[in-house]
Amino acid sequence: MQIATSNSSTKPNYFDYAVIGSGLAGLHLLMAMSENPFFSDKKIAVFDPNLKDNNDKTFCFWEKSSGKWDNCVSKTWEEAAFYSKQLKLNHKLNPYSYKKINSLDFYTYCLKKLESHKNIKWFVTSVIKIDQNKLFTKDQNNYEIGHIFDSRITYSTNQIAEKHSLVIQSFQGWFIKTEKPVFYENQFTMMDFRNPHKNSTSFMYALPQSPTEALVEFTLFTPWRIATSEFEQQLNSYINTHFPTTNYEIRATESGEIPMTIFPFEKANTPWVTKIGTAGGWVKASTGYCFKRSERYAQHIISTISKVGKWTPSAIPIPSTRFRFYDSLLLDILKNNNSKGIVIFEQLYKKTDIDLIFKFLDEETSIFEEIALISKLPAIPFLKSLLRVFFTKK
Ligand SMILES: Cc1cc2nc3c(=O)[nH]c(=O)nc-3n(C[C@H](O)[C@H](O)[C@H](O)COP(=O)(O)OP(=O)(O)OC[C@H]3O[C@@H](n4cnc5c(N)ncnc54)[C@H](O)[C@@H]3O)c2cc1C
């Protein structure tokens, strides 16, 4: 890996491939390229002003047994808890595990692996414009590229909301250290609906790292946002209610927003540019998860290009129409009747095995499994949503 800055004097201006953004999707793509011999003689440029030397996200995902990123995993859980005012469930995840990766470990691991690939050149700068296959950077250089993978987000939330139901997954979390051991470290909390914010679909998500350390995160699935002070109030009240016997200190924080939408991001693709990551619609609309999909989609792109011998439209991962439809129904309910989300998740986790839920969210279920799963959910909100989805534009 070579780092080039705006002062680089030996900068060639043609690359076979360019990756804009070395975040989650860009790194998945670059790792897949680096593992495929087809790309070993291709000139690849990476553009990102961010050196990826910060721990800015906590990535979690489920998978069966061992996986490609196990070297970066900092914690694995085999049990998940679900709480609501009526329910307290403990799901054994077998055959899945729920894994946590600190983003800095992921970035460092990938950058170290990519370092030895001399055909990959890194530019610490922003891309400001693309014109067909010409790419222009903030430091006033321009490059000609065979094909560009672009993780810059093209659409504003207003543009998305004009055409499709947009729900925002907004969250703020605290990494806390308690004085006394209070956490059961073998179990993470998937959703705790016992204290939602003003009757909205909002819950606590908790990842215990040890008996005295956890990330607790208040999350909303709502079309609206709430103030930071309200997040803090929710977090404070959760910790004081459930762990009243101990003092705690906040060691770090995490916050973010993930758009939950079936907006067809792939329409921004051109023969020269493939959008990737959040910008390419790689986030699962009904959950906000993107880590494993990015791995799968990156693999699809790279293996298709290597088989065909060049970039081809069939390299673009096409989301399943059937699962987009299911996602659209849930998003419609969350947008138009937000408080109903709680009872839907309650019924889902009460009546369905978690391995089937994970399989469904991974879009690997058969239509019969989907009918069985959906038939256990409250019918009225979904019927109303069906009518809205069919008879209105949004
Ligand atoms: C706090 C947080 C926690 C999350 N946790 C999870 C989780 O547990 N599990 C999960 O599956 N998903 C999670 N997600 C969702 C999703 O996985 C992440 O948002 C993921 O980072 C999206 O990948 P991306 O490549 O699209 O964007 P990013 O990872 O944000 O990468 C985009 C990159 O593009 C660069 N860039 C931007 N503009 C330019 C430009 N003009 N020129 C060049 N480079 C540019 C940025 O510097 C950045 O490095 C989380 C999201 C957030 C915000």
The ligand as an ORCA input file, in Angstrom:
! r2SCAN-3c Opt
* xyz 0 1
  C     -22.420      4.447     14.858
  C     -22.871      3.394     13.883
  C     -22.916      2.063     14.289
  C     -23.296      1.071     13.370
  N     -23.351     -0.223     13.811
  C     -23.654     -1.201     12.934
  C     -23.672     -2.568     13.354
  O     -23.502     -2.868     14.538
  N     -23.907     -3.516     12.428
  C     -24.144     -3.223     11.130
  O     -24.298     -4.148     10.323
  N     -24.203     -1.940     10.710
  C     -23.968     -0.927     11.576
  N     -24.008      0.374     11.162
  C     -24.492      0.663      9.803
  C     -23.435      0.543      8.717
  O     -22.785     -0.698      8.821
  C     -22.400      1.659      8.767
  O     -23.025      2.914      8.660
  C     -21.339      1.526      7.687
  O     -20.234      2.268      8.114
  C     -21.789      1.978      6.305
  O     -20.717      1.770      5.415
  P     -20.334      2.789      4.251
  O     -19.097      2.271      3.634
  O     -21.515      3.040      3.406
  O     -20.046      4.176      4.991
  P     -18.817      4.574      5.894
  O     -18.316      3.409      6.665
  O     -19.266      5.777      6.657
  O     -17.685      4.967      4.866
  C     -17.804      6.055      3.971
  C     -16.400      6.591      3.758
  O     -16.449      7.531      2.676
  C     -15.571      8.594      2.980
  N     -15.997      9.768      2.209
  C     -17.098     10.514      2.377
  N     -17.135     11.508      1.464
  C     -16.022     11.347      0.689
  C     -15.502     12.044     -0.437
  N     -16.125     13.108     -0.936
  N     -14.359     11.610     -0.991
  C     -13.724     10.510     -0.510
  N     -14.166      9.819      0.561
  C     -15.305     10.229      1.143
  C     -15.720      8.787      4.490
  O     -14.603      9.453      5.055
  C     -15.837      7.331      4.950
  O     -14.579      6.796      5.320
  C     -23.652      1.401     12.050
  C     -23.650      2.745     11.675
  C     -23.282      3.730     12.577
  C     -23.306      5.173     12.122
*
